[in-house]
C-alpha cells in the first residue's frame, strides 16, 4: 500500500470520463461521480491508501523513458518521434495557446528557438492506465537568457503502449 494524492481538476475529470480513459479509473473503483467530488474539493483534495498497481516499476521506467524522448524531441524538433508517441486526440496548452495534435506537430517542425532544454524534478505517477508526469524545465533562449518552466503530461496506456494524450506547459 502507498499514499496517493488524488487532486483532480474538472478538466481532468472530463478527460478521465472519456472513452479512452474510462477503463483506468473504473478498474480502480472510481466513477465519474467520485472523480467529480474529488475535483470539486479543490487542489488540497484527499490522500488515500491504494494498492500499488502491478507492473508499476516497468510502467514508471517506460514513462520516464518516454518523458526523456518527449524533451529530446522538443529540443531537436523531432516530428517523427512525436508522431509515434502522441495519441491521435492529443491536446496541449502552451501558456494561453491551446493546440491539437496537427498544430502541435506543425509547430514542432519550425526551427527550434531554445537550447540546453532539460527536465528537472521529474515526478511520475501511475494510476491504472493513466500516467501523469510533472516536471520543471530549464533552457536557454536565443539571446542567451537562462529560463525555466513547468509542465504536466498525461499519458494513457493503449494496446500497443503509452501515448501522450494531453500536456500543459508554462514558461
DRENDO-1510 file (C-alpha; in Angstrom, 1 decimal, always signed):
<recs>
REC; n; res; u; v; w
REC; 1; UNK; +0.0; +0.0; +0.0 .
REC; 2; UNK; +1.1; +3.6; -0.6 .
REC; 3; UNK; -0.4; +7.0; -0.3 .
REC; 4; UNK; -1.6; +8.7; -3.4 .
REC; 5; UNK; -2.8; +12.3; -3.6 .
REC; 6; UNK; -6.0; +12.5; -5.6 .
REC; 7; UNK; -6.1; +16.1; -6.7 .
REC; 8; UNK; -8.1; +16.4; -9.9 .
REC; 9; UNK; -9.4; +19.4; -11.8 .
REC; 10; UNK; -12.7; +19.4; -13.6 .
REC; 11; UNK; -10.8; +19.2; -16.8 .
REC; 12; UNK; -9.1; +16.0; -15.5 .
REC; 13; UNK; -12.5; +14.6; -14.7 .
REC; 14; UNK; -13.8; +15.3; -18.2 .
REC; 15; UNK; -10.6; +13.6; -19.7 .
REC; 16; UNK; -10.9; +10.6; -17.4 .
REC; 17; UNK; -14.6; +10.3; -18.2 .
REC; 18; UNK; -13.8; +9.9; -21.9 .
REC; 19; UNK; -14.0; +6.5; -23.6 .
REC; 20; UNK; -10.2; +6.1; -23.9 .
REC; 21; UNK; -9.5; +6.7; -20.2 .
REC; 22; UNK; -12.7; +5.4; -18.5 .
REC; 23; UNK; -11.2; +1.9; -18.1 .
REC; 24; UNK; -8.3; +3.2; -15.9 .
REC; 25; UNK; -10.3; +4.8; -13.1 .
REC; 26; UNK; -13.1; +2.3; -13.3 .
REC; 27; UNK; -10.7; -0.5; -12.9 .
REC; 28; UNK; -9.8; +1.0; -9.5 .
REC; 29; UNK; -13.4; +1.6; -8.4 .
REC; 30; UNK; -13.6; +5.3; -9.3 .
REC; 31; UNK; -16.7; +6.5; -11.1 .
REC; 32; UNK; -17.1; +9.9; -12.7 .
REC; 33; UNK; -19.1; +10.9; -9.7 .
REC; 34; UNK; -16.2; +10.0; -7.4 .
REC; 35; UNK; -13.8; +11.9; -9.6 .
REC; 36; UNK; -16.0; +15.0; -9.8 .
REC; 37; UNK; -16.5; +15.0; -6.0 .
REC; 38; UNK; -12.7; +14.9; -5.5 .
REC; 39; UNK; -12.2; +17.6; -8.2 .
REC; 40; UNK; -14.7; +19.9; -6.6 .
REC; 41; UNK; -12.9; +19.8; -3.3 .
REC; 42; UNK; -10.0; +21.7; -4.9 .
REC; 43; UNK; -6.3; +21.3; -5.0 .
REC; 44; UNK; -6.0; +20.1; -1.4 .
REC; 45; UNK; -8.0; +17.0; -2.4 .
REC; 46; UNK; -7.6; +13.8; -0.4 .
REC; 47; UNK; -4.9; +11.4; +0.5 .
REC; 48; UNK; -6.0; +7.8; +0.3 .
REC; 49; UNK; -4.3; +4.4; +0.7 .
REC; 50; UNK; -4.3; +2.5; -2.6 .
REC; 51; UNK; -2.7; -0.8; -3.6 .
REC; 52; UNK; +0.5; -0.4; -5.6 .
REC; 53; UNK; -0.6; -1.3; -9.2 .
REC; 54; UNK; +1.1; -4.4; -10.6 .
REC; 55; UNK; +3.9; -3.6; -13.0 .
REC; 56; UNK; +4.3; -0.1; -11.7 .
REC; 57; UNK; +8.1; -0.3; -11.8 .
REC; 58; UNK; +8.1; -1.1; -15.5 .
REC; 59; UNK; +5.3; +1.5; -16.1 .
REC; 60; UNK; +7.4; +4.1; -14.3 .
REC; 61; UNK; +10.5; +3.2; -16.3 .
REC; 62; UNK; +8.6; +3.3; -19.6 .
REC; 63; UNK; +7.1; +6.7; -18.7 .
REC; 64; UNK; +10.5; +8.0; -17.7 .
REC; 65; UNK; +12.0; +7.0; -21.0 .
REC; 66; UNK; +9.0; +8.5; -22.9 .
REC; 67; UNK; +9.4; +11.7; -20.9 .
REC; 68; UNK; +13.1; +11.8; -22.0 .
REC; 69; UNK; +12.1; +11.2; -25.6 .
REC; 70; UNK; +9.5; +14.0; -25.4 .
REC; 71; UNK; +12.0; +16.5; -24.0 .
REC; 72; UNK; +14.6; +15.4; -26.6 .
REC; 73; UNK; +12.0; +15.7; -29.4 .
REC; 74; UNK; +11.1; +19.2; -28.3 .
REC; 75; UNK; +14.8; +20.2; -28.3 .
REC; 76; UNK; +15.5; +18.7; -31.7 .
REC; 77; UNK; +12.2; +19.3; -33.4 .
REC; 78; UNK; +11.7; +15.5; -33.9 .
REC; 79; UNK; +8.2; +15.4; -35.5 .
REC; 80; UNK; +8.6; +11.7; -36.5 .
REC; 81; UNK; +9.1; +10.7; -32.8 .
REC; 82; UNK; +6.1; +12.8; -31.7 .
REC; 83; UNK; +4.0; +11.1; -34.4 .
REC; 84; UNK; +4.9; +7.8; -32.7 .
REC; 85; UNK; +4.2; +8.8; -29.0 .
REC; 86; UNK; +1.3; +11.2; -29.3 .
REC; 87; UNK; -2.3; +9.9; -29.1 .
REC; 88; UNK; -4.5; +10.7; -32.1 .
REC; 89; UNK; -6.5; +13.1; -30.0 .
REC; 90; UNK; -3.6; +14.8; -28.2 .
REC; 91; UNK; -4.1; +18.3; -27.0 .
REC; 92; UNK; -1.6; +20.8; -25.4 .
REC; 93; UNK; -1.9; +24.1; -23.6 .
REC; 94; UNK; +1.2; +26.2; -24.2 .
REC; 95; UNK; +0.7; +29.2; -21.9 .
REC; 96; UNK; -2.5; +30.7; -23.2 .
REC; 97; UNK; -2.3; +28.8; -26.6 .
REC; 98; UNK; -4.3; +25.6; -27.0 .
REC; 99; UNK; -3.3; +23.2; -29.8 .
REC; 100; UNK; -4.5; +20.0; -31.2 .
REC; 101; UNK; -2.1; +17.2; -32.4 .
REC; 102; UNK; -1.7; +18.5; -36.0 .
REC; 103; UNK; -1.0; +22.1; -34.9 .
REC; 104; UNK; +1.5; +20.9; -32.3 .
REC; 105; UNK; +3.3; +18.8; -34.9 .
REC; 106; UNK; +3.4; +21.8; -37.3 .
REC; 107; UNK; +4.8; +24.0; -34.5 .
REC; 108; UNK; +7.4; +21.3; -33.7 .
REC; 109; UNK; +8.6; +21.3; -37.3 .
REC; 110; UNK; +9.5; +25.0; -37.0 .
REC; 111; UNK; +13.1; +26.0; -36.2 .
REC; 112; UNK; +13.9; +25.4; -32.5 .
REC; 113; UNK; +14.5; +28.7; -30.7 .
REC; 114; UNK; +15.8; +27.3; -27.4 .
REC; 115; UNK; +18.9; +25.3; -26.3 .
REC; 116; UNK; +20.0; +23.2; -23.4 .
REC; 117; UNK; +16.5; +22.0; -22.6 .
REC; 118; UNK; +16.5; +19.8; -19.6 .
REC; 119; UNK; +13.8; +18.2; -17.4 .
REC; 120; UNK; +14.3; +18.6; -13.6 .
REC; 121; UNK; +12.5; +17.4; -10.6 .
REC; 122; UNK; +10.6; +14.8; -12.6 .
REC; 123; UNK; +7.7; +13.2; -10.7 .
REC; 124; UNK; +5.8; +10.2; -12.3 .
REC; 125; UNK; +2.5; +8.9; -11.0 .
REC; 126; UNK; +0.8; +5.8; -12.4 .
REC; 127; UNK; -2.9; +5.2; -11.7 .
REC; 128; UNK; -4.1; +2.2; -13.7 .
REC; 129; UNK; -4.0; +3.0; -17.4 .
REC; 130; UNK; -3.1; +6.7; -16.8 .
REC; 131; UNK; +0.3; +8.1; -16.2 .
REC; 132; UNK; +1.0; +11.7; -15.1 .
REC; 133; UNK; +4.4; +13.4; -15.4 .
REC; 134; UNK; +5.1; +16.6; -13.6 .
REC; 135; UNK; +8.4; +18.4; -14.0 .
REC; 136; UNK; +10.4; +21.6; -14.2 .
REC; 137; UNK; +12.4; +22.6; -17.3 .
REC; 138; UNK; +15.4; +24.7; -17.7 .
REC; 139; UNK; +16.6; +26.1; -21.1 .
REC; 140; UNK; +18.4; +28.9; -22.8 .
REC; 141; UNK; +16.8; +31.4; -25.2 .
REC; 142; UNK; +18.3; +32.6; -28.5 .
REC; 143; UNK; +19.6; +35.7; -26.7 .
REC; 144; UNK; +21.4; +33.6; -24.1 .
REC; 145; UNK; +19.0; +34.1; -21.2 .
REC; 146; UNK; +18.5; +31.2; -18.8 .
REC; 147; UNK; +14.8; +30.4; -18.3 .
REC; 148; UNK; +12.7; +27.8; -16.6 .
REC; 149; UNK; +9.1; +26.5; -16.8 .
REC; 150; UNK; +6.9; +23.7; -15.7 .
REC; 151; UNK; +4.9; +21.0; -17.5 .
REC; 152; UNK; +2.4; +18.3; -16.8 .
REC; 153; UNK; +2.0; +15.5; -19.4 .
REC; 154; UNK; -0.9; +13.0; -19.2 .
REC; 155; UNK; -0.2; +9.6; -20.7 .
REC; 156; UNK; -2.7; +6.8; -21.4 .
REC; 157; UNK; -2.0; +3.1; -21.9 .
REC; 158; UNK; -3.2; +1.9; -25.3 .
REC; 159; UNK; -3.0; -1.6; -26.6 .
REC; 160; UNK; +0.5; -1.0; -28.1 .
REC; 161; UNK; +2.0; +1.1; -25.3 .
REC; 162; UNK; +1.8; +4.5; -23.7 .
REC; 163; UNK; +0.7; +7.6; -25.6 .
REC; 164; UNK; +0.7; +11.2; -24.6 .
REC; 165; UNK; -2.9; +12.5; -24.6 .
REC; 166; UNK; -2.5; +15.9; -23.0 .
REC; 167; UNK; +0.2; +18.4; -22.0 .
REC; 168; UNK; +0.2; +21.7; -20.2 .
REC; 169; UNK; +3.4; +23.8; -20.4 .
REC; 170; UNK; +4.2; +27.1; -18.7 .
REC; 171; UNK; +7.3; +29.2; -19.3 .
</recs>
